[in-house]
Amino acid sequence: MTTSLNTFAVGDTGKITGFDIAGKAYRKRLLAMGLTRGTEFKITRFAPLGDPIEIKLRGFSLTLRKEEASAVLAELVA
């Protein structure tokens, strides 16, 4: 089931499946940061107020704002 990245919980592992049409403004920047289709990631933590979200992928940590994270579509990996 594909869902937005910002709906995942801390400790969840997922795989990028694409980008939301509403997040078209962020797409190019997110691709440049390594968020390409098929990339696996793990939710590391959320800031105290829930924004930003830190994920670990490709051996580095990446912090995304909620708006950016909502543009990323992903599926949960068991």
FIKERO-161751 format. One line per field, with one value per atom (N, C-alpha, C): residue number from 1; residue in one letter; atom name; x, y negated, z. Coordinates in pm, whole numbers. Layout:
// residues N
n	[NUM:...]
res	[A:...]
atom	[CA:...]
x	[X:...]
y	[Y:...]
z	[Z:...]
***
This chain:
// residues 78
n	[1:1:1:2:2:2:3:3:3:4:4:4:5:5:5:6:6:6:7:7:7:8:8:8:9:9:9:10:10:10:11:11:11:12:12:12:13:13:13:14:14:14:15:15:15:16:16:16:17:17:17:18:18:18:19:19:19:20:20:20:21:21:21:22:22:22:23:23:23:24:24:24:25:25:25:26:26:26:27:27:27:28:28:28:29:29:29:30:30:30:31:31:31:32:32:32:33:33:33:34:34:34:35:35:35:36:36:36:37:37:37:38:38:38:39:39:39:40:40:40:41:41:41:42:42:42:43:43:43:44:44:44:45:45:45:46:46:46:47:47:47:48:48:48:49:49:49:50:50:50:51:51:51:52:52:52:53:53:53:54:54:54:55:55:55:56:56:56:57:57:57:58:58:58:59:59:59:60:60:60:61:61:61:62:62:62:63:63:63:64:64:64:65:65:65:66:66:66:67:67:67:68:68:68:69:69:69:70:70:70:71:71:71:72:72:72:73:73:73:74:74:74:75:75:75:76:76:76:77:77:77:78:78:78]
res	[M:M:M:T:T:T:T:T:T:S:S:S:L:L:L:N:N:N:T:T:T:F:F:F:A:A:A:V:V:V:G:G:G:D:D:D:T:T:T:G:G:G:K:K:K:I:I:I:T:T:T:G:G:G:F:F:F:D:D:D:I:I:I:A:A:A:G:G:G:K:K:K:A:A:A:Y:Y:Y:R:R:R:K:K:K:R:R:R:L:L:L:L:L:L:A:A:A:M:M:M:G:G:G:L:L:L:T:T:T:R:R:R:G:G:G:T:T:T:E:E:E:F:F:F:K:K:K:I:I:I:T:T:T:R:R:R:F:F:F:A:A:A:P:P:P:L:L:L:G:G:G:D:D:D:P:P:P:I:I:I:E:E:E:I:I:I:K:K:K:L:L:L:R:R:R:G:G:G:F:F:F:S:S:S:L:L:L:T:T:T:L:L:L:R:R:R:K:K:K:E:E:E:E:E:E:A:A:A:S:S:S:A:A:A:V:V:V:L:L:L:A:A:A:E:E:E:L:L:L:V:V:V:A:A:A]
atom	[N:CA:C:N:CA:C:N:CA:C:N:CA:C:N:CA:C:N:CA:C:N:CA:C:N:CA:C:N:CA:C:N:CA:C:N:CA:C:N:CA:C:N:CA:C:N:CA:C:N:CA:C:N:CA:C:N:CA:C:N:CA:C:N:CA:C:N:CA:C:N:CA:C:N:CA:C:N:CA:C:N:CA:C:N:CA:C:N:CA:C:N:CA:C:N:CA:C:N:CA:C:N:CA:C:N:CA:C:N:CA:C:N:CA:C:N:CA:C:N:CA:C:N:CA:C:N:CA:C:N:CA:C:N:CA:C:N:CA:C:N:CA:C:N:CA:C:N:CA:C:N:CA:C:N:CA:C:N:CA:C:N:CA:C:N:CA:C:N:CA:C:N:CA:C:N:CA:C:N:CA:C:N:CA:C:N:CA:C:N:CA:C:N:CA:C:N:CA:C:N:CA:C:N:CA:C:N:CA:C:N:CA:C:N:CA:C:N:CA:C:N:CA:C:N:CA:C:N:CA:C:N:CA:C:N:CA:C:N:CA:C:N:CA:C:N:CA:C:N:CA:C:N:CA:C:N:CA:C:N:CA:C:N:CA:C:N:CA:C:N:CA:C]
x	[84:0:89:68:146:82:166:120:226:194:286:392:512:623:595:520:497:398:340:249:321:449:526:560:588:625:774:829:972:1002:1109:1149:1097:1000:945:1047:1048:1133:1042:1079:997:1079:1008:1071:999:1075:1018:951:826:755:729:741:719:693:633:606:462:403:267:266:160:149:149:90:85:224:320:455:550:499:581:694:672:774:895:876:986:1054:992:1037:1184:1224:1361:1462:1431:1522:1531:1418:1418:1497:1483:1561:1711:1749:1890:1945:1858:1902:1906:1873:1884:1754:1641:1512:1458:1516:1475:1389:1313:1224:1304:1254:1318:1417:1448:1542:1475:1543:1491:1539:1456:1488:1431:1476:1423:1395:1280:1246:1326:1413:1500:1433:1380:1314:1237:1151:1075:1121:1118:1147:1033:1054:952:814:807:677:635:708:670:727:801:856:995:1101:1114:1120:1132:1141:1281:1347:1480:1469:1525:1528:1673:1698:1831:1819:1900:1901:2038:2077:2204:2325:2318:2431:2441:2339:2342:2204:2200:2074:2027:1898:1838:1719:1710:1599:1508:1378:1278:1170:1124:1008:884:778:655:600:608:559:636:768:850:820:809:781:645:548:415:416:517:528:587:649:713:615:593:508:596:558:638:548:606:534:616:547:608:675:798:872:874:835:828:962]
y	[117:0:-125:-212:-334:-445:-515:-625:-733:-845:-957:-927:-976:-952:-1006:-1114:-1174:-1095:-987:-903:-788:-768:-661:-696:-595:-614:-591:-637:-618:-469:-429:-289:-216:-274:-210:-214:-108:-101:-99:-175:-184:-191:-191:-200:-308:-398:-506:-447:-490:-443:-554:-679:-790:-919:-1014:-1146:-1186:-1257:-1308:-1421:-1431:-1538:-1675:-1686:-1814:-1861:-1771:-1806:-1827:-1862:-1878:-1979:-2082:-2184:-2127:-2021:-1961:-1846:-1793:-1670:-1674:-1775:-1783:-1788:-1865:-1877:-1745:-1677:-1549:-1443:-1441:-1348:-1375:-1501:-1538:-1494:-1484:-1441:-1290:-1216:-1070:-996:-1067:-1001:-955:-849:-795:-670:-634:-518:-393:-317:-191:-205:-327:-350:-317:-237:-204:-305:-332:-429:-381:-444:-416:-550:-561:-681:-679:-778:-784:-857:-976:-1052:-1170:-1223:-1343:-1450:-1574:-1684:-1691:-1757:-1761:-1807:-1900:-1946:-1874:-1768:-1686:-1734:-1842:-1896:-1948:-1902:-1813:-1665:-1582:-1437:-1396:-1310:-1263:-1119:-1092:-957:-919:-788:-737:-658:-697:-627:-638:-537:-536:-572:-539:-561:-701:-785:-917:-953:-1053:-1100:-1222:-1229:-1339:-1391:-1521:-1583:-1652:-1621:-1677:-1750:-1862:-1929:-1847:-1869:-1792:-1809:-1930:-1954:-1870:-1863:-1783:-1634:-1591:-1449:-1407:-1497:-1462:-1445:-1499:-1485:-1351:-1279:-1151:-1037:-952:-835:-713:-631:-516:-403:-284:-168:-110:-56:2:134:154:278:355:482:564:606]
z	[0:0:0:-94:-105:-24:53:137:141:198:209:316:296:388:528:539:671:756:705:783:853:823:884:1028:1109:1250:1267:1378:1407:1410:1341:1335:1213:1143:1023:910:829:710:589:488:369:242:129:-1:-80:-143:-223:-347:-372:-491:-592:-550:-642:-568:-640:-583:-610:-516:-528:-630:-707:-807:-741:-623:-552:-510:-497:-456:-572:-687:-806:-786:-705:-681:-609:-531:-454:-526:-630:-693:-735:-807:-858:-743:-640:-525:-448:-431:-360:-437:-568:-650:-635:-631:-615:-479:-380:-246:-232:-337:-334:-313:-312:-293:-428:-480:-608:-587:-687:-679:-646:-550:-509:-394:-353:-243:-111:-29:103:205:305:409:541:649:782:850:914:989:1118:1138:1255:1370:1342:1448:1392:1479:1450:1548:1507:1599:1701:1816:1921:1875:1782:1733:1605:1566:1450:1318:1319:1194:1224:1167:1052:1090:987:999:954:1030:991:943:824:771:742:741:709:579:481:354:291:216:144:230:360:448:508:490:551:605:691:747:670:646:571:649:661:732:632:642:551:628:573:631:601:678:658:518:462:326:225:241:150:168:292:321:266:267:215:64:-4:-149:-190:-96:-124:-97:-195:-177:-151:-55:-16:32:36:91:204:301:419:383:430:406:537:532:654:704]
***
